[in-house]
Amino acid sequence: MASIHYPAEHPKVEEARFSFSSHLYEWVSTVDHKRLGLMYIVSALFFFVVAGLMATVMRLQLAFPNGHVVDPDTFNRLFTMHGTTMVFLVGMPFVAGLSNYLVPLMIGARDMAFPRLNAFGFWIFLFGGFLLYFSYIGGSGLSGAGSAPDVGWFAYAPLTSRAFSRGASTDYWILGILVAGVGSIASALNVIVTTITMRCPGMTLGRMPMFVWVMLVDSWLIVIALPPLSAAQIMLLIDRFLGGNFFNTQSGGSAVLWQHFFWIFGHPEVYILIFPAFAILSEVIPIFSRKPIFGRPAMVGAVCAIGFISLGVWAHHMFAVGMTSWSNTFFTASTMLVGIPTGIKIFNWTATMYGGKLRLDTPMLFCVAFLFQFLIAGLTGIMLGTGPFDWQLHDSYFVVGHFHFTLVAGLVFALFGGMYYWFPKVTGRMYNETLGKWHFWLFLIGVELTFVPMHFLGFLGMPRRIYTYAPGRGWEFWNLVASAGLLFQLPATLIFVWNVVYSAIKGKIAGDDPWDAWTLEWSISSPPPEYNFEITPEVHSSRPLWDLKNPNDPDWRFE
Amino acid sequence: MATALAGPTPPAIGEWKLPDRGTIGVIFLILTESALFTIFVVAYLVYIGKSLTGPYPKDVLDLPILASICLLSSSVTIVFAEHALKRERIGLFKLWWFATILLGLEFLVSTGLEWRKLIYEDHLTVSTNLFGTTFYSLVGLHASHVIVGMMFLLLVMLVSLFGFPIHTQERRVKFLSWYWHFVDGIWIVVFTVVYVIGR
């Protein structure tokens, strides 16, 4: 009988003498999915810190009325670069990094389907990121002082036309994102092909881990939804460099068309960003509840439904632009519709925990917090997806609060949970649990302090993207509270960085399977050997390791 | 692990065969390219009749009948070439392959002549009006895909002329031909939108 095989000892390769250049060469020239995945995640964390510091400066500016920390132009650049970085240089590489590292391990494959394409995807993404940041030096051309893009992360026309955006800063925005987008598509294509063609014997789609399912649908969304952005950006380049008229209203072009094209990409994009969170929760919650996931087929169905419905909701970002009442009705209705599968997912995660033997380690804490906070973010999303409500609060701080609750209180929490969960697998060492709990509680308090008041500020009429405000409007208190949240978020992030760096070097040896988990990546040594699996595993159920650990009560009897 | 053998034996896994990775890869590449084209086609459709100044499509556009016939028949000749390759008749393969390249080249040349006429005689450039902007970008995007296809077609032609055993690369030739069919399919859409609906 063939089954997953635990060798007593892993074959040892004699280590060459440490030399910096040889290590650098190894990392730069690698096509190994684990190394590329790690490089994706490390670059994403780097950009996360950079964009987080930008947010810090903005919160300092807004902490008190009539702030003088930065001037208005710098503030415009800050929120543009903060948003662009967080979406394209943090969220997207996290999608690519997590799926690169984990998908082959979870489906029992040696590598991704196209390893060299994979390496290309990473380096072109990194190049795109540097190109965007080079705008700080080259944005106004060689002769002028440099400046970064200041058109907002969705770069609405006609603000991006030559008349209103002089210099080259907008061109850096276009080209940097266009180039990074090519990398994202390459990586998504790779994930799709890997999952479809490289699953180990016995791993039918019905037995595939939920993580892989979610990442598969995520990659489908990237492949479908990213080209519209590239197309719109190419049109913008034609407008800016060849004098085209796509978004030039003076010769009959339409600025609203840019909004449509951008959000045809932009709304699926928010699902692209949140899907890694869904993927992580679907692995962490069952393991730490000691129960198989509740309603697995419904979970797969829900994620597939989101993968299609989310392609038809984009104009709920545009209610305030003045569309026909039919459009408003349609996009309100479709937004309500996409709430249903999302509700199914939240219900099933909760039902997985119900009656389970909960283990509240750091990964689980982050995931439980995700459940609560993402629920609130989803509810404010439903509110904003209703046309009349949106007319009242469009472009206010309520919107800022809503999407930061989705992406920070939601996605970032899940990402932290996921990083703690797979940390022992990736490094072979255990993180410090006490520091992890400190990180969790500080970050939780900080996030609530910063982003809950933003909702109130929106109700009080504070528009987004203003660089300062006059006293006496009732905004002072909540702005100060929002900024005070940083006092918790910053140390929390520092603790996380310290925990990761210190534990990776000095942490306790974790062992191959510290969580008593059920998916294939925990069957091999930690960190995984370069070849992943000595013997191609065979699986008979959706919990192959459970079958192996409980030979008298295997899952395949019930599946 | 000895303990793993103690329990009941799971049912044996039958023959385990998953799709070819190249096949899936090319299918999704075509899908993502289609998404790119869709946006340009939508932009063209939205801006039909929105130009504030001339020249207008009905004044300057002629139906590219010959070029269309050439491009569409190159989809047929490339299938003949594939069949010849499958039966390892390399001479016949080269002949059909060369015919495909000639037909593709004719398409590119007539596009070039059409653009030359539009620019020099009708004074329509990408910045003249909305028609110019959308026309050159949509037709240009398609033509650039034809050029990329031509480069790969030429590569195959050259290596087989220099004696590379091209019949060992039947799979890759097949993927190239899929891409070529895709480019032809896009042309049917572009033709319909630009020269039929848009005129």
Boltz contact constraints between the chains, C-beta under 6 A:
constraints:
  - contact:
      token1: [A, 1]
      token2: [B, 9]
      max_distance: 6.0
  - contact:
      token1: [A, 3]
      token2: [B, 4]
      max_distance: 6.0
  - contact:
      token1: [A, 6]
      token2: [B, 1]
      max_distance: 6.0
  - contact:
      token1: [A, 113]
      token2: [B, 21]
      max_distance: 6.0
  - contact:
      token1: [A, 185]
      token2: [B, 32]
      max_distance: 6.0
  - contact:
      token1: [A, 189]
      token2: [B, 28]
      max_distance: 6.0
  - contact:
      token1: [A, 192]
      token2: [B, 28]
      max_distance: 6.0
  - contact:
      token1: [A, 193]
      token2: [B, 21]
      max_distance: 6.0
  - contact:
      token1: [A, 193]
      token2: [B, 24]
      max_distance: 6.0
  - contact:
      token1: [A, 193]
      token2: [B, 25]
      max_distance: 6.0
  - contact:
      token1: [A, 196]
      token2: [B, 24]
      max_distance: 6.0
  - contact:
      token1: [A, 197]
      token2: [B, 18]
      max_distance: 6.0
  - contact:
      token1: [A, 197]
      token2: [B, 19]
      max_distance: 6.0
  - contact:
      token1: [A, 197]
      token2: [B, 21]
      max_distance: 6.0
  - contact:
      token1: [A, 197]
      token2: [B, 24]
      max_distance: 6.0
  - contact:
      token1: [A, 201]
      token2: [B, 13]
      max_distance: 6.0
  - contact:
      token1: [A, 201]
      token2: [B, 16]
      max_distance: 6.0
  - contact:
      token1: [A, 202]
      token2: [B, 13]
      max_distance: 6.0
  - contact:
      token1: [A, 223]
      token2: [B, 28]
      max_distance: 6.0
  - contact:
      token1: [A, 223]
      token2: [B, 32]
      max_distance: 6.0
  - contact:
      token1: [A, 224]
      token2: [B, 35]
      max_distance: 6.0
  - contact:
      token1: [A, 227]
      token2: [B, 32]
      max_distance: 6.0
  - contact:
      token1: [A, 227]
      token2: [B, 35]
      max_distance: 6.0
  - contact:
      token1: [A, 227]
      token2: [B, 36]
      max_distance: 6.0
  - contact:
      token1: [A, 228]
      token2: [B, 39]
      max_distance: 6.0
  - contact:
      token1: [A, 231]
      token2: [B, 36]
      max_distance: 6.0
  - contact:
      token1: [A, 231]
      token2: [B, 39]
      max_distance: 6.0
  - contact:
      token1: [A, 231]
      token2: [B, 40]
      max_distance: 6.0
  - contact:
      token1: [A, 238]
      token2: [B, 137]
      max_distance: 6.0
  - contact:
      token1: [A, 242]
      token2: [B, 126]
      max_distance: 6.0
  - contact:
      token1: [A, 243]
      token2: [B, 127]
      max_distance: 6.0
  - contact:
      token1: [A, 244]
      token2: [B, 126]
      max_distance: 6.0
  - contact:
      token1: [A, 244]
      token2: [B, 133]
      max_distance: 6.0
  - contact:
      token1: [A, 245]
      token2: [B, 130]
      max_distance: 6.0
  - contact:
      token1: [A, 245]
      token2: [B, 133]
      max_distance: 6.0
  - contact:
      token1: [A, 246]
      token2: [B, 133]
      max_distance: 6.0
  - contact:
      token1: [A, 251]
      token2: [B, 52]
      max_distance: 6.0
  - contact:
      token1: [A, 252]
      token2: [B, 50]
      max_distance: 6.0
  - contact:
      token1: [A, 252]
      token2: [B, 52]
      max_distance: 6.0
  - contact:
      token1: [A, 252]
      token2: [B, 130]
      max_distance: 6.0
  - contact:
      token1: [A, 261]
      token2: [B, 39]
      max_distance: 6.0
  - contact:
      token1: [A, 538]
      token2: [B, 13]
      max_distance: 6.0
  - contact:
      token1: [A, 540]
      token2: [B, 10]
      max_distance: 6.0
  - contact:
      token1: [A, 548]
      token2: [B, 4]
      max_distance: 6.0
  - contact:
      token1: [A, 551]
      token2: [B, 4]
      max_distance: 6.0
  - contact:
      token1: [A, 551]
      token2: [B, 6]
      max_distance: 6.0
  - contact:
      token1: [A, 551]
      token2: [B, 7]
      max_distance: 6.0
  - contact:
      token1: [A, 552]
      token2: [B, 7]
      max_distance: 6.0
  - contact:
      token1: [A, 556]
      token2: [B, 10]
      max_distance: 6.0
